[in-house]
């Protein structure tokens, strides 16, 4: 599958575009389309947009204090698994 060979660039793009919270969604999608090769599949395009969306949401949540440190997340998961 072509996606696996492009995974690194997909994550790089998601991180870069996800960190620019001021860029609107249409601009982000246009940037994704410009960067993708001409033979990109619809699934690759969809996946790249999905990653950018989730990266942005995660950064927004972190900025608003709606995130856990790794140690806190592990403690919460351990408590959940014990119940």
Secondary structure by P-SEA (a helix, b strand, c coil): cccccaaaaaaaaaaaaaacccccaaaaaaaaaaaccccccaaaaaaaaaaaaaaaaaaaaaaacccccaaaaaaaaaaaaac
